[in-house]
Amino acid sequence: MTIYQIAVSNLKRRRKKVLFLLLGLVVGVSTVVGLLTIVRAMRLELGDRIDEFGANIVITPRAKGAALNYGGVHVSDVTFGAERLTEADLPKIDTIPERKSINIISPKIVGAVDTGGQKALLVGVETKREFTQKPWFSLREQARLPAGANPGSLSLLDVPADGLVAGFAAARTLGVGAGDSLTLNGRPFQVFGVLNETGGREDGVLYANLAVAQGLLGRPGEFSLIEISAYCNFCPVEEIAAQLSSALPNGRVTPLRQAALFREETIDNFASFGFALSGVVLLVAALMVLTTMLASVGERTREIGIFRALGFRQAHIVRIIFLEAGLVSFLAGLLGYLLGSAAALLAGPYLAQLQGTVPLRTDLILPAVLLSTVLAVAASTYPALKAARLDPAEALRFI
Amino acid sequence: MADVMIALRELKKTYGSADGEVHALRGVTLDINKGEAVAVMGHSGSGKSTLLSIIGALNPPSSGSIEIDGIDIYALSQERRADFRREYLGFVFQQFQLIPYLTALENVLLPLVTTSLPGRRKRELAEQVLCRVGLAGKMNRLPNALSGGEQERVAIARAIVNAPPVLLADEPTGNLDTKTGEEIMALFRELNQDGLTVLMVTHNPDNTRHMGRTIVLKDGLLCQDKAEILSLAAGRGQRRGG
């Protein structure tokens, strides 16, 4: 016979009360586990789908110059001094600790070209990377397309060396369409395709292959900017930007607020609401433990008096009450984890509009059990002390 | 001169109530020797149970002194007093006071739970005392599966399992029929003959035959009136409780 066995025997005797206590704690723990599992799934999915949201870091040369504006980012057109971004800088990006969080690196050269009387903004890109990074770009016209065929997906098409992709506004201004010829700085090109209107500044741009544009602008091997799509589940984009800044002292690294961040904010808001809700549920669970344990102590006054008369110290009485709360809450922690995980698996995709499955979070088993146990033991402190301080003579009706 | 086990000096106990103060004990001086068996009698409200609870280290007196085996028990801290109860005192309560969800064996094991004895030794001791009180075959029964007499035996076994020098009993035969009561009293006498100091509160004058000495409390004082004592011992003026 041990104090542990006394606690277990008492729990077995009070099955309804134990069930009530268990239920309260299970609801609290499962809410927290379910929400944490869903929030993690949302963050993971955001990481997996980052390329849908475009670049969120832009690197430009750290240099003084007359800036051109591209997509809201100042791009130095005329540089003077040693600060330039070149092909030698690309391997440096691979050296940063958070390299695994980078999805797409798209270097580009930007410059003004003469189209025979009119100036236009030419952007040299590695076309597949660029158009993968910006999936909202699509072709409205494509050269050499058989009659009745639809334009292909930009991210899958090879733009020929003498080919151009014209933004919607640029094509209209220059009066060209797919298949038309266009001379840039004296060199002939064919318009490979015309983009659908995006409403952005990209509409006024001509896109060409990176190496061709570098040659045309007289800046071989040089970049005006490097756009990067990065997402880290556990660190802010600013952290990655800081690492890039260290790796590329000649570059100015700018993290951008955009769709991915908006999505992240949505997740953060969902998480904040969820945690507030969990807090309320846990508070209710704690109050349930407090009232149930107080009622239990009240019912057991005489029994506690007997224990005290038989030589149990106050500390022994406290230990019995804590053990009872601890045993129930340990079980509640495990059940709460299972129920919360099951709820996240089943309801998560609908609740958080997730496209994939919700991964189980086995790392939450221990925290769930700890949360439940700490909560129950903390809520049992007052009833336990009250039990320990019972006057044994009064409890045994000697008075 | 025999060794004194329990020494009470001018023991007083006053309770406050809505109607004013109640003087449960008003100056009791008494020595109980080692190995003595003493019956405490008195009318309801005479202070019998209060006296027992004070000697039981459960209820501090308002004034006066009490020593058990030379230890001033109310000079001890609460926790040390709990240790003292476990080591020095065995309690047999009115209405048995068994824990309903524990078996007879588990109930008897209770005073040993907080000792440092090995588990097997504790079990051996509990089984031995249960055999001694005649419950060898009923150790694993819950209290509600035992008769009143058997429950009383479990309560006695629980009181003596830790081999205390003093056994305190509060109306131990109050809920038993005459025959079972006699058997229980014979058990108390046997324990006393083994050297245990026994102090028993009782309202049954027949029980005094098994005890070496009878004291009578009246209005919180030891009664010196021989006629009163004889009257109680003869069963007149018998009342329950106290």
Interface residues (C-beta under 8 A of the other chain):
Chain A: M1 T2 I3 Q5 I6 S9 N10 K12 R13 R302 E303 I306 F307 R308 A309 L310 G311 F312 R313 Q314 A315 H316 P392 A393 L396 F398 I399
Chain B: Y15 S49 T50 L52 S53 G56 L58 N59 Q78 E79 A82 D83 R85 R86 E87 F91 F93 Q97 I99 P100 Y101 L102 L105 E106 L109 L110 P111 L112 V113 T114 G119 K122 R123 A126 R158 N162
